[in-house]
Amino acid sequence: MLVIGVDAGGTSTRAVLATAEGRCLGHGRGGSGNPTSAGIALAADGVLTAVQQALAAAGADLADVTAIVAAMAGHDSNGGATPWLADPLTQRGFRGTLAFESDLLAMYCSGAVAPVGYGVVCGTGASVVRVQDGRIVATADGLGWLLGDRGSGFWIGRRAAHAAVDELEGIGPGTALTPLVLEAAGVPVEGADGPGRDGRPRGLGRLIRALYAQRPVQLAELAPLVFTAAEDGDAVARAILDRAGELLSGSFDLVRDGSGPVVMGGSIVSRPGPVQARLRAHLDVAEGRYPVVTVESGVAGATMLALRHAGVPVGEEHLALLRSGLPG
């Protein structure tokens, strides 16, 4: 029996072909697999590309696959299959079960099989969930860049932009973030504080125009600059990351109910630094003990969920075998 787990993200998609024992036979990558962010045509292409690569690595085809689970944010994450993916899979010979699961649940299942535990996902967005008996029973945040995502890559990137703007406007302290943000926005650093035509510093006017020309969520691309500046000792950057860690800790407290493993995934919390350190420190002093596991993606968890849908009673040995077979 073969199953496929798909971690369909807004930027890229990963797929894993595995046996009933959890042995990874092949893996693949594709473009965006989320129809909400990429549209149906591109999302289907992203998923199918990843799936076909995983199959080709093992010399298998879709007729050999018993179950496929596609884990993604939002779209059909409560279960069920819709034609945008079911139809092209069927046309390519798939006769098994297709199911959709939450990307948050897949991230948790990538690091733990305990019946009760927590998932902290923090990349571009941020969310914390409590898992019980294989399902999400409580969720904090995950409200998107406009209404929430506290402590996320977007939240951090937006604060970096604010720090640069505040320094240029003369209402904030000097920070190494300012030249980094200007460079990232394509604004010359040299002469940025010189007078512009509108009476503002020349660099400020150019930065404003550059940032407003982007989609708001693109501010998340500035988050790595904050880590860089903090590592170099910049106090403003360090304060931003410390606050991000505090906000994530607060979100964790909203769903906390007893002890259990905490699986952390996403570019912000999987990276060693002030955000992860703050959250780990909070978990250490919180009521009970919370062992922490960091994961890079939800593809192992999506494959674990596919095994469950195929009727396999999965355990620690399945997860360990799956994770050992994933590419670095």
Residue, then its C-alpha position, 0 to 999 in steps of 0.5 A: m500500500l502506498v500513500i502520498g502526503v502533500d504540503a501545499g503552501g502559498t509559495s511552494t508545494r512538497a509531496v512525499l510517497a510512502t509505504a504503510e510502514g512510513r518508508c519514504l520512497g520519493h519526494g517532489r516539489g512544485g509551485s504554489g498549491n493553494p487555490t486561494s492565493a494562487g488560483i485553481a489552475l496554478a494550484a493544481d499544477g503545483v500539487l500535480t508537479a510535486v506528486q508526479q515527481a514523488l511517483a517518478a522517483a519510485g517508478a510508481d503511478l497514481a493507480d498504485v496509491t491508496a490515499i492522498v492528503a493535501a494539507m493547506a491553509g483555508h481551502d477545504s481544510n475541514g475535509g472533503a475533496t473538490p473537483w479542482l484537484a480530484d478531477p485531474l488526479t482521476q484523469r491520471g489514474f488515481r482511484g483512491t481516497l483524496a482528503f484535505e486537512s489543515d496545514l496547522l494539523a499537518m505541521y503538528c503531526s510532522g513532529a508529534v504523534a501524542p494525542v494531546g499537544y500544541g502546534v506553533v506555526c510562525g512564518t509569514g503568518a502566525s497561529v497556535v493550535r491545541v490538538q486532541d485525539g488527532r484533531i484541532v480543538a482550539t486555535a489562537d490567531g491565524l487572523g491574517w496580516l490585517l487583523g492578526d498574525r501577531g509576532s509573525g514574519f509580516w508583523i516583524g517586517r512591518r515593524a522593521a519598516h516602521a523603524a526605518v521610517d521613524e528614524l528618517e522622519g526624526i521621531g525614532p532612534g538610529t538603527a541598523l535596520t534603516p539602511l537594510v530596509l532602504e536597500a531591500a526596497g531599492v532606495p539608495v542609502e547614500g543621501a537618503d537623509g538629504p532634503g527632498r522636493d516635498g520637504r521630507p528626507r529624500g530617502l523617506g519619500r522614496l521608501i514610502r512610494a516603494l513600500y506602498a507599491q508592494r502588496p502588504v504581505q510582502l513586508a514579511e520579506l523584511a523579517p530576515l533583516v531584523f534577525t541580521a541586525a539583532e545578531d549584529g547587536d542592534a537594540v531596535a531589532r532585538a526589541i522587535l524580536d523580543r516582542a514577537g516572542e512575547l506575542l507568540s507566548g501570549s497566543f500559546d496561553l490562549v489555547r493552553d490546557g494541560s501539558g503536551p509536546v509543542v511542535m514549532g514550524g515556520s521560518i520565524v520560530s524554527r530559526p534560533g534567535p530571540v523569538q524562539a528563545r523567548l517562546r522556549a523560556h515561556l514554555d519552561v516556566a509555564e504550568g507543566r512541562y512542554p517538550v519542544v520539537t522544531v520542523e521545517s515543513g508539514v509534509a511528514g505530517a500530511t503523510m502521517l494523515a494520509l496513512r491514517h486515512a488509509g486505515v493505518p494505526v500510525g505511531e512513533e516508528h512511522l514518524a521517525l521513519l518518515r522524517s529520516g527519509l526526507p531530504g535535508 
